[in-house]
């Protein structure tokens, strides 16, 4: 099977299996009994209808309308497929709906209309206003798209946005903003030559004028050559607005001295000899798909210093509308905007462009592994999977909507709104907020044992941007500096962070001497102590904390948990500090769930279980959560005499022997812990109601199995594991941890012990 045949089969299988299409509808409210039915439909539904009839704006409170967009097309200009009709366009529109949901959590219906008359098409769209919070017009041919959008915008009181026009224009505007910065040029001074007089091409030129390009410096060409005054063939009013001169000319004739070529036409339109006629440091946006007006390597042959963008994902600087449309709609919907105006589009451009100039996110780097993602000629705009787009762009759009007076539901606190947007993308953001706030009360020094790991480098950079803590990295300076540069991180050793070089450090004698002193009667000779302080970065970090050169250690991005724990216990353990257990926070769709002990004690005794429960209660409160702890085992409220049950019951006895300021119950199965109905049937007099939020297991295998099952099959995001009992002096992560996870752990490590007892 050829590669093309293989890709075609994969694409068709993707759309057909395991069920046809890319969308389904799911209920957001329970429908389990007659009571639910009476609330969802008759008679309860009448209450919501009555409220909306009194106040139409209440539809955003009682229905999904405020988060619902319609993607509308007639299939007359689909991607590179042309006029394939409404029905054949449905896979594309379903895909657009999926992107809305994935990138901005916006619900979307795809609507394909078999109507070619633009005025009748506009009438149908306008009639749908009661159903939707906004309309995304898609893949309607020019000039019909201009007519449809104009009618809809005049008659409708909700945002109407033709993405092929304005989405493309916004992303081009952001890319051009940064390209000019790299080239050292200004919008007001550049000459622009464009090919393609369709909807996207005209919208891009309109946007460039709004950004400062002078109308007299724009030259528009199409298949008939230059658009000039008096030309009659293949003209539209939109093209006529960009007529230049009064005589025919070719692209080759007008491109002399051009600073920016903007191509939205077809393959091979721009020749290398034409690029050679452009100005120094030319900017070439060849955006035709799938084959651009000129291939990047052809540009480089004649203009090595050119700045290039295409519409393809296999070259740098892909101009992709997904950078824009989910987030401009997110911001517009959230403030109840009545339209998407110029100010909102310019706000969107500013947000996208600024994000590319910032340090690249770890999540984007992971999604585009191997690519250079630092601002410059090959990184003008962010990648679609950069999770910061939501907060940065949507909040910029919302602010512009409010400032320009089109927001009917303005947000009171833009910073809080942006935090909420970030929290919807970074699942840990909301629950980690109390931890970050507590960590901000003191500047602690956090040493990372695996300082050469890219995840650690990104976490350290994020610490510098988001916290008051100081990172210390153990590793070879040349490796760390090289990897920082490759990752596009602006932090510098000495200025922003400290490096401890295992191969050569002025404190080496102090470190091996301190380690030998601790371990001299445990079989460690001076020579062995020297070797360990040259090679074992976990031990080095532990000694730094022991000597007061750092406040907390984070280790474990590779290697086995208990191996790291052995050295931490050797160096930092004492009569007051010893490992109690590992606590993992699992962030699930319906809220947080804490699990212990996942790593430290394989078969904890009753005393160790009770100690784990008490430590878990203390640590859970660090997250602003009041603990309800279930001690879980194979036995359920005394119905089994096995080992785990007896140890669990022993732990309950120890806990009952003294007053406790938290709720706990056991021993029980996990379903009884999480389901109040199950628990009340089995044990009506339980000490707490509702689901437990902490599960403490009598066996590490069970705790680890639940943790990993929730992570892999339940979509849970882990924060931790948190090493309890060591006074916040050390934590051991697992090799699967992300850079964001390391940042979360640094905040946990950065919290003074006084904040959690």
N, C-alpha and C positions, 0 to 999 in steps of 0.2 A: 504494500500500500504506500503510495506516495505521501510526502509530508502534507501536501495540500488536501489530499483525500482524508488523511488522518485527522487533520485539524477540522475539516468539515464535519466528520463523524462526531468528533468530540463536541463541537458546537451544537449539533442537532441533539445528541444525547443529553447535553446539559439542559436543553429546553424541554425535553420529553420526559426525563426520569428524575426522581421517582414518581412524580406526578406532573402532568402537562402544565407548562407556563411557569412564570416566576413569581406569582403573587397568590395570596389567599387572604380571606377575611377572618379575623379572630375577634371574639367578643372580649370586651375589657371589663365586664362586670359578671358576677356569678349568675348561673342559671341552673341551680341544682334542685329547686323545690318550688312549690306553689307560691311561697312568699316572694321568691325572686321574680317569678313570672308576673305576679301582680304589681310589682314595682317597675319592671322593665316595660310592661305593656299595660293593658287595661286592668285596673283603673288608674294605677299610679302615674302612668305616662301623661295623663291629662294635666297633672300639676305642672310639669315642665312646659307643656304646650301653652298653658295659661300664662305662665311667667313670660314666655317669649312673645306672646301676643300683646302683652302690656308693654314690653321693652325689648325690641328686636336685638339689642346688643347682648341680651341674656343668652342668646343662642351659643355664644362662646363659653358660657358657664355650664350649660346643660346638654350640649351636643358636641360632637367632634368637629363641627364646622371650623372652629378657630385654628385647628391644626390640620385642615384638609385642603389639598390642592388638586385641581383637575389638570391633567396633561392632555391637551386637545390638539388633534391634527385631522387633516383630510388626506394625508399620505401623498401630497402632491410634490414633495421635495425631500425625500427620505435619505439621510446620510449621503452616501455616494451612489445610491440606487435610483434616484430620480423619482418620477411620478409612478409609484407602484400601487397607489390606491390605499384606501382607508384600512381594509382588512389586512393586507400584507404588511402594513406598518405596525400592527399591534405588538409584535415582539419588541420593537424599538421602544414603544411607549411603555410597555411593561418594564423594560430595563430602566427607563427614566424614573419610573415610580420606585423601583428598587433603590436607585441612587439617592432619591429624596429620603427614603427611610434609613438607609445605611449611614449617610453622612450627616443628616440633620434631624433624624427622628420625626420626619413629617409624613403623615399618612397621605396617600395619593391614589386617585382613581385615574386610570387611563381611559380616554374617551375618543374613539375613532369615528368620525362623522363622514358619511358618504354624501358630501356636498361640495361642489366645485365653485359655486357662485359665492364670491367673497362677502357680499352683503347679506345673503341668506345664511351663510356660515356664521357671520357675526351675530345675526339675530338669534340663532340657536345658542351660541355661547352666552349671550346676554341673558337669555331666559334661565340659565343655570345658576345665576347669582345666589339664590337662596340656599343652594346646596353646599357652596364652597367658600373658603376663606380667601382664595386667590386662584388665578388662572395662569397656567403656563402654556402659551401657544408654541407649537412645535412642528417643524418640518412642513410648513406651508410655503408654497413657491412665491417668489417675487414676481410682480408687484402686489399680488393678492394679500400677502402677509401684512403689508403696510396698511391696506384698506381695513382689514379685519381688526388689527390692533387699534387703529385710530377710532373706529366706531365703538369698539368695546371699552376703550379707555374713556371716551366721552360719556358713555351711557351707564357704565358700571361704577359702583362705589367700593370696589375691592381691587387689589393689585392685579393688573394684567401685564404680563411680561413675555415678550417673544424672545425666547432664549437664543435662538439662532442669530438674532440680531444683537441683542444687548448683552447676553452672556458672553458671546465671543468678543464683543467690543470691550467689556470690562476686563477680561483676562489679557487681551492685547494691550489695553491701557496700562495694566500693572506691569506687564513684561516690558513695554516701551519705556515706562518710567524708570525702571531699573537699568535697562539697556543704555539709556542716555546717561545715567549716572556713571556706569562703567566706562562709557566712551568719552565722558567729559563734555557732553553736548547739552543743549537746552531746547525744549519744545518750540520756543518762539523763533529759533534760528534755523531749524532743520528744513530740508527739502524732502517731501514725501512723494514717492511714486507708488501707485497702487494698481493692481490688476484684479478685475472682478467687480462688476457693478451690481451684484445681487444684494440680498438683505443684509448678510453679514458684512460684506465689504463696505456698503454705505454706512452702516451703523458704526463700524470701526473708524471711518473717516470723521463722522460726526463727533465721536468720542475724542479723537485726537484734537479736533478744534476746541472742544471744551477744556482739554488739558493744556492748551496754549499754542498749538500749531496755527500758523497764519494761513487763511484760506488761499491766498495767492501763491503759497508754496506747496500746494497739493496738486498732483497730476494724476488723473484717473484714466486708466486704459482698460479696454475689454477686448473681445475677440475682433472687433472692428478697428482697433487702434485707439488713439487718444479721443477722449470725450471733449469736444470743442463746441463753441458757439455756432449754431446753425446746422449741426449734424442732425440728420433725420433718421438714419437707419439704426434700429435696435436701441431706441432711446426711451427713457422713462423720466418723469419729473424729478425723481431722486438723483438720477445720473446728471441731469441738466444742471442741478445745483453745483456740480463740480466741473462744469465746462471750463476749459482753459484755452484761451486763444480763439482764433477763428479759422484755423486751417488744419487739415489732417496731419497726423504724425504717428510714428510707430513707437513702441516701447523702447526700442534701441535708441531712438532719437531723443527721447525725453529723459532718459535715466542718467544722463551726464550730470555728475556732481551730486546725485541724490545721497542723502544721509540714511534714509530708511526706505527699504522696499517692503511693501505689504502685499503679500500674495494670497488671494482667496479665489483662485481660478482653477487651474488645471496643471497637469504634469508637464514639465519641460518648457514652460513659458519663459522663464528667465535663463538666459545663456551665460556661461562663464565670461565671455567677452563683454557682456553688459555689466556684470559685477565689477569688472576691471575698470569701468568708467565711473563707478561711484566714488564718493568722497573717501578720505582716509577713515579708518575704523568704521567701515560700513555696517549697518544693521540690516540683516536680511531675515524677514519673517515670511518663510515659505510654508503656508498653512494648508495647502490643498491636501486632501486625504483620498486614498492612502499614499499616493505618490506626490510629493511636493513639487512646486514650480522649478526647483533646482535642488539637487542632493547636497547635503552639507560638505561632503568631501570635494565636490566640484567648486564650491565657494572657496574653500580653504586653499585650493591650488592657485587661485588668482588673488586672493585676499586673505592671507594667513591670520590677520588680526581682526577678521570679521566677527561680529556677534550674531549668532544664528538661533532662530527658533523654528520649530515645525509643529505639525499637528500629531506627530507620531511619538509613541512611547519608547521607541528604541533609539532615540536621539535625545540629547539634553534639551531642556526648555520646551517641554510639550505644552502647547496652548490648549488647555482642556477646560471646557465649560464647567466641569464638576468642581473646579476651584471656586466657582461663583454661585451658581443657581441654588444649591441647597441652602446656603448661608444667607443669601440676600432674601430668600423667602422666609427663612427662620426669623430673621430680624424684623421683617415686615409683618409677619403674622403675630409675633409676640407683642407688638405695640399697637396692633389693630390698624395698620396703615391703610389708607384708602387708595393709595397708588404707590408705584415705585418710581420716584422722580429722579431728576439729575443729581440732586444732592446725595441721595441714597446710593446711586451708582458710583459717584465719585468717592463716597465713603468706603464702598466695597473695594475700589481700586487701591485706595490708600492702605487699607488693612492688609490686602494680599501682598502688595509691594513691600510693606514694612516687615511682614513676617518672613519674607525671603532674605531680608537683610539681617534678621536675628539669627541666633545660634540654632542650628537644625535640631529638631526634636529627636529623642532616642527612638521613638516609635516610627518616625519616618525613615530613620537610618536603618532600622531593622527590616522595614518593608522593602527598602531599595538597597539591599546589602551590596557593597562593592562600588556603588556610585559615589562620586564626589559631590557632597551636598553642602558646600560652603559658598557664600555669596560671591558671585563673579560672573564672567561671561558664559559659563556653562551652568549657572544656577541663578536664573533671573526671577523665577517664580517658585513658590513652594510646591511640594508634591501633594497629590490629592489625599494621600493617607496621613498627612500631617494633622494630628488631632487638635492642634491649636487653632486651626482654621475656624472652627465653630465659634469659639469665644471671641477671637479677634475680629473676624469679619462680621458676624451677626451683631455683635455689640456696636460696631462702627455704623452699621446700617440702621440699627434701632436709634442710635443717637442722632443720625442725620434725619431720620423720619421725624423725630421729636423737634429737632431744631428748625425743620422746615415747615412744621405745623400740619403734617398729614397723619400724625399718630392719634388714634381715638382712645387708646389705652396706654398712655405713657408709663414707663417704669420709673419708680421713684429713685431708685439707687442703681446707677449703671454699673458700679463696681460689683455690687451684689448680684446683679443680673449676669455679668460676665462670669463670676464665680459659679453661678448655677449652670451656665452653659458648659464651662469646663468640667463641672461635676458630672454632667450628663455624658461626657466623653471619657474623662478619667474617672473610672468607677470608684476609685478610692478617695477622690478629692473631698467629698462631703464628710465621710466618717473620719478622715484624717485631720480635718480642720482643727479640732481641739488639741491634737497632738502637736501640730505645727505651731499653734498659738502658744502652747506651753513651752515648746522648744525655743521660741523666740524671746523668752524672758532671760536667756543666758546664752552666751557665745561659747559653745563647747568645741573641743578639738576631737574630731572623729578620725581615727586611723583605719584605713582600708588595707587589709593584708594583701589583697591581689590588685595592687595599684596599676598594673599594666593592662588589665582587662578593659576593653572599650566600654562595657556597661558601667564599670566603676568610674571611668573618666567622665562619662556623660552625667552620672549621678553627682559627681563632685562639681561639675560645671553648674548643674541645676541647684546644688546647695548654695553656691556663691550667688546665684541669681535670686533664689527664693527664701533663703534662711540667713541667720546670723552665725551659723556654725562654720568652723574652719576645717577643711579636709586635709588630711595627711595621707600621702600615698607611698606605700612601700613598693619599690621597683627600681629598675634601671633608668636613670634620667634620660638617656638618649632614646630608649624605647618609648617612654611616656611622652616625650616631646614630639617624636615622630608620629605617634598615634593621635595625639591631640591635633596636630596639623592636618593629618589625613581626615579626621572627623570634623574639621572645621570649627574646632573649639577655640575660643579666644583666650582662655585662661592660660597663665604663664607661671611656671615654677618660680618660687622665690617671691614673686609679687602677689600671687593669688593663693598658692598652696605650697606646702612643704613636701619635699621628697626625702624618703629614707632609702638610701642605696645599700642593699645587702652586700654588694661587692666591695664597697668602700665608703665608710661613714665615720666621721670623727668620734661618734659616740660608741663605736663598736666595742672598745675595751670595757666601757661601763656596762654595756648590755650583756656581754658574755659573762662578765664578772658577777652581775646581779643574778643571772640565770644559774650560774654555778653555785652561788651562795644559797639559793632556794633549793637546789636539787643535789647538793653535794652528798647528802646521806641517802640519796635515792638512786645511786649508781651512775651519776653524771660526773665524769672527770672534766678537768679544765679543757682538754683537747676536744672532747665531745661537745662541751658547752660552746666552744669557739665555732665548731662545725655547724651546730644548730643555729647559731646567731648569724651564720653566713647563708644558710639555705632555707630555713623554716620561717616563712613570713608571718605565720600565725603566732609562733613563739615570739618573734621580734615585736609584733604588735602588742602581745600580752605584756612583755617586759616594759614597753613604753608606757602602758597604762599603769603598771606596777610602780614605775619610777616617777609617775606624775607628768610624763612628757606628752601624754594624751589622756583624754577623759573617757573614751570608749572605743572599743575595737569592733569592726565588722569583718567577718571572714566567711569563707565557704562558697565562693562563686565556682569553685571546682573542688573535687575531693569529697571524702566521706564525712558525714556530720560528726560521728563519734571520734574520728581522728582529730578533728579540730577541737572538739570538746575536751579531749584528754589534755592538750596543752593549756587550754584556758583554765581548766580545773587545777592543773599543776601550779600555774603561775599566780592566778588571781583568787583561787579558792582559799578560804580560811574558816575559822570557827563561826564567823557570822555570814559568810557567803559560800553557797554551794549550789550547784545546778538542781533546781526543783523540777522543771519540766519545760517543754517547748509548747508554746501557745500559738496556733495559727488562726488568723482572722480570715474567714471566707466571705467575700462580698457577693451576695447572691441577688437575683432579681427582686426577691421580696424582702431583702434586708440583710444585715450582718449575722453571721453565725461563727462563734469561736469554738475551736476544737483543741483538746489537750489530752494526754501528752503524746505528741507525735514523734518524738525523737529520743528523749533522754532516758527514760526507764522503760524497758521492754515489758516487764511484768511488775508493775509497782506494788509495793506492800500497802497495807491499809494506811499506815502512817504517811507514806509517800503520796498516796491518793488524796488524803485529807490536806496535806501541804499543798498539793497541786491545785485543789479547789480554792483554798484561801488565796494563793498567789494569783490564780486566774481572776478571781473577783477583784483583786486590787488592780490588775493590769487592764481589765475590761473597762473599768471606770475611767481610765486615761482617755478613752475614746468617747466619753460622754454617754456611755450606755450603762444602765443599771442592770447588774447581772442577775439572771435567773438560771441557775446551774443544775444540770441533770447529770447524775453519776450513772454512767451507762455500763451495762454488762450483759452477759448471756442470760442472767437471772432477772426476773421481774417481780419486785416486791416480795421477795422471799420464796418464789415458787421453784427455785432450783438450788441444789446444794453444792454446786461445783465451785471450783477454785475462784473464778472471777467474781461470782456472787458473794462468796464469803469475804473476800477482800473488800468489795464494795460496801457490804454491810458493816464491816469493821471501820471503814472510813466514815460512814454515816454516824457510827457510834462516837468516834472521836470528835466529829464536828458538833454533835449534839451535846458534848460534854462541856461546852463553853458557849457564852452568848456570841452570836454572829450578826453582823450588820448587813447581810446579804441573804437572798433566798436560794435554797438548794433543796433537792429532793432526789431520791433514788432508792434502791437500785432499779433500773428500768431499761427497756429496749428503746431504740432510737425513735420508733414511731410513737411510743407513749410520751417521749420527751417533747416531740415536736407537734403532736396532735392532741389538743386539749380534750376532745371528745373521747379519744381512745383512752387517755389517762383517767378521765373521770369515771369511765365505765369500770376500769380495773381497780382504781384506787380513789374513791370519791373524796377522800379527805386529804388530798395532796396539799403541800404547803404553798404552792403558787398556782395561779390560773394562767392560761394562755401558753403559747409555745416557749420552751426554754431557748435562750440565746447562747448558752455555753454548754457544750457536751464534753464531759471528762470521762475518759474510757479507762477501764481496768486492764487494758491491753494495748500496747503501742501499735501492734499490727492492725487492730480494729480502727484506732484513731487515724493511722496513716491511710488505710484503705478508704475511709469515709472522706478524708481530706482530698485524696487524689481523685476519687470518683466525682466529687463535687466540682473539682477543678476541670477535669477533662470532659465529663458528660453533662455536668450541670451548668457549665459556663461560669463557674465561680472564679473570682479574682482573689488571689491570696495576698495578704499582708503578713509578713513574717517568714519563718517562725521567730517568735520572740523568746529569747532564753530567759526564763524566770529564775529568780533566786540569786542572780549575780550583781544585784544593785545597779543594773544598767551599765555595767562596765564592759560587757562583751555580748555580742549577738552573733549567731551562726546562721547564715542563710543557706539556701540550697542552689545547686547548679542551674536550675531552671529560672532563677530570678531574673527580672528585667531591670533596666536602668531606672524605670519609675519605681519598681519595687525596692531598689537600693536607696532611692531618695526617701521613700517612706520609712525605711529602716533607719536611715540617718536621722530623721526627725524623732523617731522613737528613742534612738541612742542619744539624741541631743536634748532630751527632756531631763531636767534636774530631778533627782530622786525625790526631793521634797514634794514634787507635784503629784506623786502617786503612792507615797507612803514607804 
